């Protein structure tokens, strides 16, 4: 074994390959240069000693930490700090996609090129930019949590290729389309449809509504903080007409079921097939249920409902998000044109 000393580091050979040895926390760490060239070993030595001088190598275990360990930590963090629904989604994403791709990889060897390769593969599989962004964000959170630990499990977080999302939908439902779709939907789906159309409440929140939250006399449904995405309690009005009619219809046929939206006494959990068939019959095949949220925000604005009140009903927490849902369509522009033309010029 040939050796040569250099400051706090040592160069030596095993067979034909050069190695670097240096001390961290009273423990010797050996790294292979993977080269038979002495100059390559010297460059590696200088790099390692530079990291040590900057405090980037204070914990030798950093070199052995895998992305799989960091993903385990982020799952534990999500279970303790995130909503159960969010923790469930993260767990599914990690086990189905992130762990198979990165689980065995040492975190210190994770590169931006590897992350770009993962994104390209997911896009080839038919996933959207938004989906890729969410998945990579979970992995980035795992690395950032690793950096914050004492001692740290990660020294450096690589650049994550999060791209701008250009798939924001602009769909909404006109009054005529609402009438057509109401006529084609199965009766058991109509209560949840008209409620979303008038209030803009998220589907996940609607499916959790219980009859003990409904105040028929005052005309409100109270949503508890634990049941809303924003984590805040709010009240949603029961609008007279179709909404009240179909909610009462659902109540009469609930057969003791505590959930507001049910099929013959069984809570509704999924109605995608019925929705797709009804939309096709109503000649609006591209309509998404979430488009009703935009529709409600637009209709409330047209009705003169103040923005702060609209946000309380729909559950938007920021002005920017509420503005995204306020679609300005051709009718709005025609109204603006008429108002501009009617303005006195004297």
Secondary structure, 3 states (H helix, E strand, C coil): CCEEEECCEEEEEECCEEEEEEEECCEEEEEECCCCCHHHHHHHHHHHHHHHHCCCCCCHHHHHCEHHHHHHHHHHHHHHHCCHHHHHHHHHHHHHHHHHHHCCCEHHHCCHHHHHHHHHHHHHCCCCHHHHHHHHHHHHHHHHHHHHCCCCCCCCCCCCCCCCCCCCCCCCCCHHHHHHHHHHCCHHHHHHHHHHHHHCCCHHHHCCCEHHHEECCCCEEEECHHHCCCCCCEEEECCCCHHHHHHHHHHHCCCCCCECCEECCEECCCCHHHHHHHHHHCCCCCCCCCHHHHHHHHHHHHCCCCHHHHHHHHCCCCHHHHHHHCCCCHHHHHHHHHHHHCCCCC
